[in-house]
Amino acid sequence: MGGFGVSGPPGDSAEPERHETRAERLDRNWASLLQELRVVQTGGQILTGLMLTIPFQEGFEELTPRQQHIFVISLVFAVLSTITLISPVALHRMLFRRHAVDRLVNRAHLLTLIGIGLLGVALTGVVTVIFDIVFGGWAAIAAAVAALIVFLVMWVALPLRERHVLTRRD
């Protein structure tokens, strides 16, 4: 996608003290992204796998229609997150030996951000259903709002703030 330039994801300065070529920097960016994906893919896949089994468990039919709807919507977001977070691997396979590491890094960067966002929505939904089952409606709403705030602060606001601080410093 446009907007990231040819040097890699946003905020990735040339870092002249590394004395690396553009190709070396792209390879480093790709390796770094793969490490991040390993962490987030594992968590997302475990969540998705567990969620896929829940409707087949005894007692699922005892959930209220609202709880079932929230659960299914959360499951959809978990599955979309898993698909999106695995997409960079498929992209790599399709671009392999095409001399397109810059495109790969830029697209994988965007897919990872989207996948993390989808995972945050799925986690918020799961927390909502659990709190609704255990404590009821108002607690579920409070838990959903709290989870969403924590997600937005930790996964969006804090990283954006750090990026802004580094951009101002440069």
PyMOL commands that set and color helices and strands:
alter all, ss='L'
color gray80, all
select helices_A, chain A and resi 16-18+22-56+60-62+65-95+101-134+137-169
alter helices_A, ss='H'
color red, helices_A
deselect
rebuild
show_as cartoon
